[in-house]
Amino acid sequence: MRVEYEPIGIVHSPFVEAEGTPIQPSRADGAQGSVEVFPEYEAGLEDLEGFSHIILLCHLHRSKGYSLKVIPFLDTVPRGLFATRAPRRPNPIGLSVVRLAGIIGNVLSVEGIDMLDGTPLLDIKPYIGEFDCRTDPRFGWLEVARERRRVADGRFKQT
Ligand SMILES: C[S@@+](CC[C@H](N)C(=O)[O-])C[C@H]1O[C@@H](n2cnc3c(N)ncnc32)[C@H](O)[C@@H]1O
């Protein structure tokens, strides 16, 4: 089966190279960007402004190929790909929880961007604590990982 999606918009960010881009919104120091939703979807933004945070699902379009074992940004030993948030994946979908600073027309101002400029947007969902936040999580290898990196290095660079 083949699955095809059309982007519903595009992410505008200050980051043009993977290297140096924040590795997650929580480490992005509030980096500002915007999300341009294509006009045909603008009506779907109604009622979103009441939410402080939104989930952006994106196609990490500059990601090519993948390895099933990767050394994540926050570790020094190989881990199973699906136990990481590495950008090179069989389906390179990025999930980022960003702060919603405002909406004007079809453009969302957001803070905490970890996507490259021009990243195609697949979907937007409101972040809802009751649905998305757990009180008793375990964090696997991250509980002992010691790296404190905030931005990407070149480890997932394309060849
Ligand atoms: C570790 S991934 C995490 C993305 C998302 N927050 C997630 O958890 O799915 C973030 C890194 O992916 C890379 N990246 C961001 N946008 C990309 C794009 N459009 N194509 C390829 N790589 C991208 C950058 O190096 C960035 O630091």
The ligand as an ORCA input file, in Angstrom:
! r2SCAN-3c Opt
* xyz 0 1
  C      15.682     15.567     16.096
  S      14.543     16.140     14.843
  C      13.080     16.283     15.851
  C      11.897     16.746     15.055
  C      10.601     16.659     15.809
  N      10.557     17.551     16.965
  C      10.332     15.237     16.234
  O      10.608     14.883     17.386
  O       9.832     14.477     15.405
  C      14.992     17.831     14.677
  C      16.168     17.978     13.756
  O      15.769     17.537     12.467
  C      16.435     18.246     11.465
  N      15.408     18.799     10.560
  C      14.524     19.775     10.816
  N      13.735     20.014      9.750
  C      14.129     19.142      8.797
  C      13.699     18.890      7.453
  N      12.691     19.573      6.888
  N      14.329     17.916      6.753
  C      15.346     17.213      7.300
  N      15.802     17.415      8.568
  C      15.208     18.365      9.308
  C      17.255     19.345     12.161
  O      18.603     18.910     12.269
  C      16.651     19.387     13.566
  O      17.641     19.734     14.521
*
